[in-house]
Amino acid sequence: MSGDLLDNLFIFMLAGFIGFEVIKRVSPLLHTPLMSLTNALDAIAVVGAIVLAGEHKTNMAAILGTIAVVAATSNIVGGFLITDRMLKMFKSSRGAKS
């Protein structure tokens, strides 16, 4: 393994650990605004992944870029579905009764 790959894997591991620790400590009341923020960040990740996949410098970069596009897109869709479900829980059911 080259030094650059090890450095990048270390940064990825560190970012994942820090992200997990930050999210774990969030109050349940803040989950809906947090989901909105993560959807915006995932949109940035999708753009970066599309650029990576589109450059096609190496086959590995194209494969990883494609995987990143799929993963970030599924994360965005899941985030919107979860946010929508959470918001429906807070809607009043009084309007439905006659």
N, C-alpha and C positions, 0 to 999 in steps of 0.2 A: 504494500500500500504506500502510496506517495504521502508526503508530509501535508500537502494541501487537502487531500481527502480526509486524513485524520483530524486536521484542524476543523474542517467543515463538519465532520461527524461530532466532534466535541462541542462545537457551537450549537448544533442541532439538539444534542442531548441536554445541554445546559438550558437552552431556550424552552424545551419541553418541560424540564423540571421546574423552572421558574414559573412558567405559565400554569402548570398544575397547582403549584403552591398558591399562586395569586387567586385562581378561580376557586379553590377549595375554601378560602377564607371569606368569600363574598356572602353577604347577608341574603336570605331568600327573597327579601323585598326588592333587591336590586337585580334579580335575574333577568327580568324583561328588558330593562335598559342595557344590561350587559350583553344580551343576545343581539340587540340592535347594533351595538358596537362591534361585536365579533362578526356579524354579517358584513359590515362595512370593511373590516380588515380582511375578511375572506375574499371580498370582491377585488381588493388589491392583490391578494395572493393569486387569484385566477388570472389577472392581467399579467403578472410576472411569470406564471406558469405557461401561459400562451406564448409569451415572448421567448421563453426558454425552449419550448417545443418547436416554435416556428423557426428559430435560428438554425436548428439541425446541424450544429457543429460536429457532433459525434452521434452515433446511434444510441449510446447510453444516455446522452443528454435529451434526445428526443423521447426516449422511452420514459425517463424520469419526469420530463415535462408533461407528457400525456397523463401519467399517473397522477401528477400534481393537479392537473386541470380537473380530472375526474374526482379526486378527493376533495378539493376545495369547492367544487360545484355541488357535490352531494352534501357537504357541510353547510353551504348557504341554504340549500333547499330544506334540509333538516331544521336549520335554525328558524327559518320562516314558518315551517309547520309547527314547531314547538311554541314559538311566540304567538301564533294564531290560536293555538289550543289554549294557551294560558290566558289570552285576552278574552276568549269565549267563556272561560270560567268566571270572569268578573262581570259579565253582562247580566243584567237583571232579567229574571224570568217573569216579572210582573206584567210586562207588555204583552205577553203571549196569552194570558188569561183574559176571558171576556167578562 
